[in-house]
């Protein structure tokens, strides 16, 4: 890192938190909002929405290019006075929940197919942040002067209030465990509280000065929090409340868990005495907590979100006037594209659909041809087929058609599991705010491969046994007749 103006001072932006949040949201779908899921979008492309509470609006863009062309005028039906802020998605990506910062705000509900605000959940005060559980049954929000509320989105009702102690403490950012069993809340007085959303019981209260946000590894084993005051990234075991790791990250501000696991990404901002600013992106090992890489950004981009495939991060450039895409592998930063935003989210990639065709009958010793080429993905393409042939044999392929030879007759249940280019298959991947990959059972298809006893004849084995028996009986009868004919006659 270079020296400027005789030294540096940490940028005074740790308090931006959720109070200044605008939001970007993205969803999987067709090239236009009404397009069919089956139409397929290019790999890495999701529809995005940028919310602006300066001039209240929500404008769509493509997350692959960050361009807005071709998406119409934006989300309709935004209520007068609404100040759209943080965004999180339902797992199926068809609904978005938007925190409303106005004094009597709550949660705005958006139909992401029609691009229309369809309702609201009043919470009576400025709503700062929110997160959605992996099964979509809970929306958890932080509300100014109220603490944390747990909402049932199906009924649009508050099912539980969680108060902080002392009660005048502001609940700032919020995240939820991948299995929905815990809620992680950063406090304005410096700390992290861990609650049970089902009972509102406080499980752990940890002192972390100027904790800015929490993120969770996809397996739920570690919660990471940045202390902007001590300039450290702290890993916590949420089951025990004990510290797993602590790493010094100079001017660390935000931390993001990858949907693919592995190192978490930490952003840092350094403001120098001449008011110039540098931004950095770091890798921190999720197990040891050691900072393993630190890269100077082309332009400071502290607020990031992973794309569902984990290959890129969409970043909000400091100053909140533009977005940029960062390559996860190299941290190379793309060109800036103007967008008035100050928060980021990307909607879940949806599960691919497996389709499997097997022949009605094959003979023992012949190849059985299994065809999964009809499988498809809403976004990107199918890149892997995992086969279980039902005879104890398994294989992974990058092609949809396989040939398999069975060694025993009978009915074999064949199963194929498909994975798309975003890494979405059967597993649901959640990193604290919402689902990123909404895997499900549609990624699995089964079929029955009937294998009969004679190779490729198509003859029923039971009929074969009867035929052979009849031929043997006929042969025996003919043999006996021949013996009788050859016996000498009695000419007495």
Secondary structure, DSSP 8 states (H G I E B T S, - for coil): ----TT-EEE-TTTTTTTTT--EEEEE---SSTTS-GGG-B-TT--EEEEEETTTTEEEEEETTT---TTSTT--B---TT--EEEEEE-TTSSEEEEEE-STT-EEEEEETTTTEEEEEEE-SS-EEEEEE-TTSS-EEEEETTTEEEEEETTTTEEEEEE--SSTTS-EEEEEE-TTSS-EEEEETTTEEEEE-TTT--EEEEE--TTEEEEEE-TTSS-EEEEETTTTEEEEE-TTT--EEEEEE-TTEEEEE--TT-SSEEEEEEEEETTS-EEEEEEEE-TTT--EEEEEE-SS---EEEE-TTSSEEEEE-TTSSEEEEEETTT--B---EE---S------EE--B---EE-S-EETTSEEEEE-TT-B-SBS-EEEEEEE-SSS-EEEESSSEEEEE-SS-EEEEEEEEEEETTS-SS-EEE-SSSEEEE--GGGEEEEEEEEESSTT----HHHHHHHHHHHHHHHHHHHHHHHHHHS-----
